[in-house]
Amino acid sequence: MTFECNDTENVIFREVYKVKKVHDFEQEIAIWNSKMKQFNSEILDYGERRSNLTGVTIINTVSPWDTFIIFLPPDTNRTVKYDGLFIDIALAMQDVMGFDIEWTVPADGNWGTLMPDGSMNGMVGQLERGEVDLSSTGLTVTQSRSAAADFTRSVHTGLITLVISINKGILK
């Protein structure tokens, strides 16, 4: 949210959406008249404000993960298709907010590991370098990843276990 005082009486409220690959998208949402102590215009509601990103392309990096991101076989045009819960969420956001999505995958196939030079590889590296705007996949939040990218709240928690053979004499 930004504020601009164009004179001593009016304050313009704007929301700014940061999209790395294109210019920032800015939308005026209201004008506050300090003399009258009221808004001079109707405030655009939350849904209306968030549904006007037409013309903005969000670059979304994905990698296969459980049932959340599924890579389907290429069609006859050799176009890879994606499916799964996180794809459905990204497409629902697209429907509501009006932006276009360009899908990509990390060239190195990694999720995001801290490299010796201090940079990140994989999807987190793509976010860090500004090559993409969003990663619709399941990423574990780590300290190094959090330094390179912002995370939403957790949408899934899973348990990982190890399996050890009891027949090999390792545990006696």
Summary of the structure (lengths in Angstrom):
residues: 172
radius of gyration: 22.1
end to end distance: 62.7
largest distance: 83.1
contacts: 408
relative contact order: 0.13
helix: 18%
strand: 26%
